[in-house]
Amino acid sequence: MSEEVVRIDARGKACPLPVVMTIKALEELGGAGTVVTTVDNETAVSNLKNMAAEKGASVEVSAHDDVYDLTFVVGEDGLKGSASGEGASCGVAPVRNVVVQITSDKMGEGDEQLGRQLMKAYVFALTQLEELPQTILLYNGGAKLTCEGSPCLEDLEGLQEAGVKIMTCGTCLNHYGIADTLKVGEVTNMYSIAETLNNASLVVRP
């Protein structure tokens, strides 16, 4: 018997609907199967590819006339569960899932120039910590920090090299017109942001 193929038309859908619709369809397969999602922008393509990597699904992309078809294939075991790897063993203390949430290119209220200096100092200070965060989420004005011209780029690149996941909101990059200037980390969507915050053991917002 041939595997089930489900088609999702997510053209014109705002972030994070293409990801949410695709995950729901993949989960409803209940095992091996294929989902083909159609979108009409590169940000959605990037978000869907990242989701596939996280969930253990293979994905192929074909483009035609500014429309993208992403074909997702999962095996008999279905998608990876979010609970995989939970629970410490052998008496080793679990690593805390610390998420740093940066929502502005400034730190604190008051003088804007001082706020930018403080944020630069904060990101540098993160590089010096004994326990690094697992993830840094950047959205709204914080999205500017991962783009060309940011005073924090060198430190963010160092954190990424040390294993910290740097995730910047794609909708925010598009809103500010800086999507083409992203220099460090990956573009993410609101579903992944919500999932990351929900799974965090500690959320830090400077």
C-alpha positions, 0 to 999 in steps of 0.5 A: 500500500502506498504511503499517504500524501497530504497537501497543504496550501499555506500561501499568504499565511502569516508566520507561524501558520505554515509551520503550525499547519505542516506540523499538525499534518505530519503528526496526523499521519500517525507514522510513515507518510508525506506532506507537501506544503506550498508557500510563497515566500523564502522566510516560510521556506527557511522556517519550514526547513528548520522545523524539519531538521528539528523534528527529524523529517526529510525535506525537498524544496522545488520552486516555480513562479515565486511559489515553493513546494516543500515535500516532507517525508517521515518514517514509521516512527513519525516525528521526533517528540519534544520529550526525547532525551529528558531525564538525567541518568548515571547521577549526572546533573542535567544541564539547565535549558537557559534561554535569553530573550532579547526584545530590544537593541537597548537595555533598560529605560531612559537614555537610548545611547546608554541603553545601547552601550549596556546591551553591548556590555551585556552580550559581551558579559554572556561570553564570559559566563561559566554557564552559557545559555542554550539559546538566545532569542531576538525579536522586535528591536532585538532583531537588529543585533544579529544584523550587519552593523550591530556592535554585538556581532563579534560576541554573538558569533563567539557565542554561536561558535561555543554552541549557543543557538542564536534565533532571530524572528523572521517577521521582525527582520522583514518589518525592519527591512533588514532580512538581507543583512542577517549575519549570525544565527538563524531565522525563526518563527513564532511557533519556534519562539513559543516552543523554545520559551515553553521548554526553557527551564529559565528565561532571562530578559535583560 
